[in-house]
Amino acid sequence: MSASTTQPTVPSGSRITCGISDGIADVRLDRPDKLNALSLDMLGELRATARRLGKTPGLRAVVVSGNGRSFCAGLDLGAAARNPAAVARAFVPTPRGTNLFQEACWAWRRLPVPVIAAVHGHVLGAGVQIALAADLRLTTPDARWCVKEVERGLVPDMSGIRALTQLVGIETAKRLTFTAEEFTGADAGRLGLAGTVTGSPLDEAFALAGQIAERRPEAVAAAKRLFDRRWSSGDRRTFAAERWEQLKLLPGAMRALQRSVK
């Protein structure tokens, strides 16, 4: 499977498209003329798309990619600078603890199903942060990655600091952030920012999503909750959470086992 066969489930004219086939959502950044640089409207569309998928019955996995030559070349700062009032509004946090910039990324972590990012071309600034918000990442070896914000006098503030600390050591996270040095997709694999380096990330992402979709969805969702909520918690809390999740899953697993041995 390399693409969804359904029509986009977003309004005409959207820069974020989404189709669903066989329980797998195909989400694409669709501003190829700007290398998928993110406008404020696109941030809102990313958040809305994630929330809509979170309410979609039968969803098993999500693949996020970019149309054209790049995954995402970061924020469209020029467009944002022309609308400072909208930028100010986007910075206001919601009761969830995130503002629009952060929720455009972290909303994908909130989904109960695995999210896979298939990246190529430019993966810069906000593009890195969207990729890191996914559960799994596949990249071309020649993709151009860069934690670019400090070069522009900013910091990674779209949940990027949180995601970096989960994936690499603090020295690596600081070096990539302080220097804003560009590195390849192959480097991203060696550093631990991407789990798979491949010449065909989109095709392999859909193959991986299909493999995940064959597993019991309740078990996959529970495993994602455990990793996301307990990755940095103490041993006792993690063990207690494991027991609770397993207790909820056991009856169904036992029934399936009994059916298989009859």
BELVENDA-V79765 format. One record per residue. N is the residue number from 1. RES is the residue in one letter. SS is DSSP state (H for helix, E for strand, C for the rest). PSI is psi as a letter, one per 30 degrees, with the letter a starting at -180 (* if undefined). D_CENTER is the distance of its C-alpha to the mean C-alpha in Angstrom with 2 decimals. Layout:
<<N | RES | SS | PSI | D_CENTER> <N | RES | SS | PSI | D_CENTER>>
This chain:
<<1 | M | C | k | 19.66> <2 | S | C | f | 18.21> <3 | A | C | l | 17.49> <4 | S | C | l | 17.94> <5 | T | C | f | 21.53> <6 | T | C | l | 21.37> <7 | Q | C | l | 21.77> <8 | P | C | k | 18.99> <9 | T | C | g | 18.76> <10 | V | C | l | 18.53> <11 | P | C | l | 21.63> <12 | S | C | k | 23.36> <13 | G | C | f | 22.67> <14 | S | C | k | 19.02> <15 | R | C | g | 16.83> <16 | I | E | j | 13.85> <17 | T | E | l | 15.02> <18 | C | E | k | 14.18> <19 | G | E | l | 16.40> <20 | I | E | k | 16.69> <21 | S | E | k | 18.87> <22 | D | C | h | 19.87> <23 | G | C | g | 17.27> <24 | I | E | k | 14.32> <25 | A | E | k | 12.51> <26 | D | E | j | 12.34> <27 | V | E | k | 10.39> <28 | R | E | k | 11.62> <29 | L | E | k | 12.18> <30 | D | C | i | 15.94> <31 | R | C | h | 17.90> <32 | P | H | f | 19.08> <33 | D | H | f | 22.26> <34 | K | H | g | 20.46> <35 | L | C | h | 17.98> <36 | N | C | g | 15.34> <37 | A | C | k | 16.10> <38 | L | E | k | 14.86> <39 | S | C | l | 17.70> <40 | L | H | e | 17.94> <41 | D | H | e | 18.16> <42 | M | H | e | 14.86> <43 | L | H | e | 13.23> <44 | G | H | e | 15.15> <45 | E | H | e | 14.21> <46 | L | H | e | 10.42> <47 | R | H | e | 11.44> <48 | A | H | e | 14.06> <49 | T | H | e | 12.21> <50 | A | H | e | 9.82> <51 | R | H | e | 13.11> <52 | R | H | e | 15.04> <53 | L | H | e | 13.02> <54 | G | H | f | 13.46> <55 | K | C | g | 17.13> <56 | T | C | j | 17.33> <57 | P | C | k | 19.68> <58 | G | C | g | 19.31> <59 | L | C | k | 15.57> <60 | R | C | f | 14.70> <61 | A | E | l | 11.30> <62 | V | E | k | 8.77> <63 | V | E | k | 8.41> <64 | V | E | k | 6.88> <65 | S | E | a | 9.54> <66 | G | E | k | 12.22> <67 | N | C | l | 15.85> <68 | G | C | b | 18.69> <69 | R | C | f | 19.06> <70 | S | C | l | 15.80> <71 | F | C | d | 12.04> <72 | C | E | k | 12.43> <73 | A | C | g | 15.48> <74 | G | C | a | 14.47> <75 | L | E | k | 16.11> <76 | D | C | i | 19.30> <77 | L | H | e | 21.49> <78 | G | H | e | 24.63> <79 | A | H | e | 23.83> <80 | A | H | e | 22.71> <81 | A | H | f | 25.98> <82 | R | C | f | 27.96> <83 | N | C | i | 26.79> <84 | P | H | e | 26.99> <85 | A | H | e | 27.62> <86 | A | H | e | 24.33> <87 | V | H | e | 22.54> <88 | A | H | e | 24.58> <89 | R | H | e | 23.67> <90 | A | H | f | 19.92> <91 | F | H | f | 20.49> <92 | V | C | k | 22.10> <93 | P | C | l | 20.22> <94 | T | C | l | 20.21> <95 | P | C | f | 21.41> <96 | R | C | f | 17.87> <97 | G | C | g | 18.20> <98 | T | C | l | 15.71> <99 | N | C | a | 16.72> <100 | L | H | e | 15.27> <101 | F | H | e | 13.68> <102 | Q | H | e | 11.94> <103 | E | H | f | 11.16> <104 | A | H | f | 9.52> <105 | C | H | e | 6.55> <106 | W | H | f | 7.69> <107 | A | H | f | 8.46> <108 | W | H | e | 5.34> <109 | R | H | f | 6.68> <110 | R | H | f | 9.92> <111 | L | C | k | 9.74> <112 | P | C | f | 12.37> <113 | V | C | l | 11.05> <114 | P | E | k | 8.83> <115 | V | E | k | 5.57> <116 | I | E | k | 6.31> <117 | A | E | k | 5.79> <118 | A | E | j | 9.50> <119 | V | E | l | 10.76> <120 | H | C | l | 14.37> <121 | G | C | b | 16.78> <122 | H | E | k | 15.92> <123 | V | E | i | 12.81> <124 | L | E | k | 14.44> <125 | G | C | c | 14.12> <126 | A | H | f | 11.56> <127 | G | H | e | 10.05> <128 | V | H | e | 9.65> <129 | Q | H | e | 8.17> <130 | I | H | e | 5.37> <131 | A | H | e | 5.03> <132 | L | H | f | 5.85> <133 | A | H | f | 3.73> <134 | A | C | l | 2.40> <135 | D | C | e | 6.10> <136 | L | E | k | 7.57> <137 | R | E | k | 8.11> <138 | L | E | k | 11.17> <139 | T | E | k | 13.05> <140 | T | C | l | 16.52> <141 | P | C | f | 19.03> <142 | D | C | g | 20.14> <143 | A | C | k | 16.92> <144 | R | E | j | 17.67> <145 | W | E | k | 15.39> <146 | C | E | k | 16.56> <147 | V | C | i | 15.85> <148 | K | C | f | 18.19> <149 | E | H | e | 18.75> <150 | V | H | e | 21.93> <151 | E | H | f | 23.52> <152 | R | H | g | 23.50> <153 | G | C | g | 24.83> <154 | L | C | a | 21.67> <155 | V | C | l | 19.24> <156 | P | C | j | 15.44> <157 | D | C | g | 15.24> <158 | M | C | h | 11.85> <159 | S | C | g | 11.02> <160 | G | H | e | 11.30> <161 | I | H | e | 14.41> <162 | R | H | e | 13.15> <163 | A | H | e | 10.26> <164 | L | H | e | 12.92> <165 | T | H | f | 15.47> <166 | Q | H | f | 13.65> <167 | L | H | e | 13.34> <168 | V | C | l | 16.55> <169 | G | C | l | 19.99> <170 | I | H | e | 21.03> <171 | E | H | e | 23.26> <172 | T | H | e | 20.66> <173 | A | H | e | 18.29> <174 | K | H | e | 21.37> <175 | R | H | e | 22.59> <176 | L | H | e | 19.51> <177 | T | H | e | 19.41> <178 | F | H | e | 23.22> <179 | T | H | f | 23.94> <180 | A | C | h | 21.14> <181 | E | C | k | 22.18> <182 | E | C | k | 20.58> <183 | F | E | l | 19.69> <184 | T | E | l | 19.01> <185 | G | H | e | 16.40> <186 | A | H | e | 19.12> <187 | D | H | e | 19.27> <188 | A | H | e | 15.55> <189 | G | H | e | 16.28> <190 | R | H | e | 19.39> <191 | L | H | f | 17.88> <192 | G | C | g | 15.25> <193 | L | C | f | 12.18> <194 | A | C | k | 11.66> <195 | G | C | f | 13.13> <196 | T | E | k | 14.67> <197 | V | E | k | 16.60> <198 | T | C | l | 17.99> <199 | G | C | f | 19.77> <200 | S | C | i | 18.09> <201 | P | H | e | 14.33> <202 | L | H | e | 13.92> <203 | D | H | e | 16.86> <204 | E | H | e | 15.89> <205 | A | H | e | 12.38> <206 | F | H | e | 14.38> <207 | A | H | e | 16.98> <208 | L | H | e | 14.74> <209 | A | H | e | 13.38> <210 | G | H | e | 17.09> <211 | Q | H | e | 18.12> <212 | I | H | e | 15.89> <213 | A | H | f | 17.21> <214 | E | C | f | 20.67> <215 | R | C | l | 20.30> <216 | R | C | j | 21.40> <217 | P | H | e | 18.59> <218 | E | H | e | 20.05> <219 | A | H | e | 19.95> <220 | V | H | e | 16.31> <221 | A | H | e | 15.43> <222 | A | H | e | 17.91> <223 | A | H | e | 16.64> <224 | K | H | e | 13.11> <225 | R | H | e | 15.05> <226 | L | H | e | 17.29> <227 | F | H | e | 14.89> <228 | D | H | e | 12.91> <229 | R | H | f | 16.21> <230 | R | H | g | 18.64> <231 | W | C | e | 17.23> <232 | S | C | g | 19.51> <233 | S | C | l | 22.10> <234 | G | C | l | 25.62> <235 | D | H | e | 26.93> <236 | R | H | e | 28.90> <237 | R | H | e | 26.13> <238 | T | H | e | 23.82> <239 | F | H | e | 26.72> <240 | A | H | e | 27.51> <241 | A | H | e | 24.00> <242 | E | H | e | 24.16> <243 | R | H | e | 27.57> <244 | W | H | e | 26.59> <245 | E | H | e | 23.67> <246 | Q | H | e | 26.01> <247 | L | H | e | 28.85> <248 | K | H | f | 26.99> <249 | L | H | f | 26.05> <250 | L | H | e | 29.46> <251 | P | H | e | 31.54> <252 | G | H | e | 29.43> <253 | A | H | e | 29.15> <254 | M | H | e | 32.90> <255 | R | H | e | 33.72> <256 | A | H | e | 31.77> <257 | L | H | e | 33.59> <258 | Q | H | e | 36.91> <259 | R | H | e | 36.42> <260 | S | H | f | 35.63> <261 | V | H | f | 38.87> <262 | K | C | * | 41.19>>
